[in-house]
Amino acid sequence: EGRGREIPRFLRRPVEANDIIRRDYKAQPYDGAATLFKAELYAWNHPNAHDGWLDLVKDGLEIRPIPGRHFEIVKPPHVEVLARELSDCLERAQANAMDSIVAFDKAS
């Protein structure tokens, strides 16, 4: 909205969209590593609701706690923490990618 664009219909009601996705999508194992940005406060009664990721991510799952509840972490003030954590992860991934490229060049 801030850019003068209309919000797509499916994003206007994210809870309903997530329910449809959750019902119809079957997650597949992932052979790489991943990072989960997890709300520190639980939106549901099950504190381990996201533990299924541990079974899907085969090369290690890093969990980064973000203050707030599930739907709050993308809103101020918690989104600032999420942004810092995401920036850190992206910087680390870029550094690792560069290290791999340098190691490949030296091996060639």
C-alpha positions as CSV (number, residue, x, y, z in Angstrom):
1,E,0.0,0.0,0.0
2,G,2.9,2.4,0.8
3,R,4.1,2.1,-2.8
4,G,0.7,2.9,-4.2
5,R,-0.1,-0.7,-5.2
6,E,-3.0,-2.8,-4.2
7,I,-2.3,-5.7,-1.9
8,P,-3.0,-9.0,-3.7
9,R,-6.2,-10.6,-2.6
10,F,-4.5,-13.8,-1.2
11,L,-2.4,-11.6,1.1
12,R,-5.3,-9.7,2.5
13,R,-6.3,-12.7,4.5
14,P,-3.0,-14.6,5.3
15,V,-4.6,-16.8,8.0
16,E,-7.1,-18.3,5.5
17,A,-4.4,-18.6,2.8
18,N,-2.1,-20.4,5.3
19,D,-4.9,-22.8,6.2
20,I,-5.4,-23.7,2.5
21,I,-1.6,-24.2,2.0
22,R,-1.3,-26.2,5.2
23,R,-4.2,-28.5,4.1
24,D,-3.0,-29.0,0.5
25,Y,0.8,-29.0,0.7
26,K,2.9,-32.0,1.6
27,A,6.4,-30.9,2.7
28,Q,9.4,-32.8,1.3
29,P,12.8,-33.4,2.9
30,Y,15.5,-30.8,2.1
31,D,19.1,-32.0,1.9
32,G,20.6,-28.7,2.8
33,A,20.8,-26.6,6.0
34,A,18.2,-24.1,6.9
35,T,17.4,-21.3,9.4
36,L,14.1,-21.1,11.2
37,F,13.1,-17.7,12.6
38,K,10.9,-18.8,15.5
39,A,8.7,-16.6,17.6
40,E,9.7,-16.8,21.3
41,L,6.0,-16.7,22.4
42,Y,3.7,-19.4,21.1
43,A,0.7,-18.5,19.1
44,W,-0.8,-21.9,19.8
45,N,-0.8,-24.2,22.9
46,H,2.0,-26.4,21.4
47,P,5.5,-24.9,22.1
48,N,7.0,-27.6,19.8
49,A,4.6,-26.9,16.9
50,H,7.6,-26.3,14.5
51,D,9.6,-29.4,15.5
52,G,8.6,-31.0,12.2
53,W,11.3,-28.9,10.5
54,L,13.9,-31.0,12.4
55,D,12.8,-34.1,10.4
56,L,12.7,-32.3,7.1
57,V,16.0,-30.4,7.1
58,K,18.7,-33.0,6.7
59,D,21.9,-30.9,7.0
60,G,21.1,-29.0,10.1
61,L,18.5,-26.6,11.3
62,E,19.5,-23.4,13.0
63,I,16.7,-21.8,15.1
64,R,16.9,-18.1,15.7
65,P,14.4,-16.9,18.3
66,I,12.6,-13.6,17.6
67,P,10.7,-11.7,20.3
68,G,6.9,-11.8,20.1
69,R,4.2,-14.1,19.0
70,H,4.0,-15.8,15.6
71,F,2.0,-13.0,13.8
72,E,3.9,-10.2,15.7
73,I,7.4,-10.9,14.5
74,V,6.8,-9.1,11.2
75,K,5.5,-6.0,12.9
76,P,7.3,-3.3,14.9
77,P,9.1,-3.5,17.2
78,H,9.9,-7.2,16.7
79,V,10.5,-6.9,12.9
80,E,13.7,-5.0,13.6
81,V,15.1,-8.0,15.4
82,L,13.9,-10.2,12.5
83,A,15.6,-7.9,10.0
84,R,18.9,-8.0,11.9
85,E,18.8,-11.8,12.2
86,L,18.0,-12.2,8.5
87,S,20.7,-9.8,7.5
88,D,23.2,-11.8,9.6
89,C,22.2,-15.0,7.9
90,L,22.4,-13.6,4.4
91,E,25.9,-12.1,5.1
92,R,27.1,-15.4,6.4
93,A,25.6,-17.3,3.4
94,Q,27.3,-14.9,1.0
95,A,30.6,-15.2,2.8
96,N,30.3,-19.0,2.7
97,A,29.5,-18.9,-1.0
98,M,32.6,-16.7,-1.7
99,D,34.8,-19.1,0.3
100,S,33.5,-22.0,-1.8
101,I,34.2,-20.1,-5.0
102,V,37.8,-19.3,-3.8
103,A,38.4,-22.9,-2.8
104,F,37.1,-24.1,-6.2
105,D,39.3,-21.7,-8.0
106,K,42.4,-22.8,-6.1
107,A,41.6,-26.4,-6.7
108,S,41.2,-25.9,-10.5
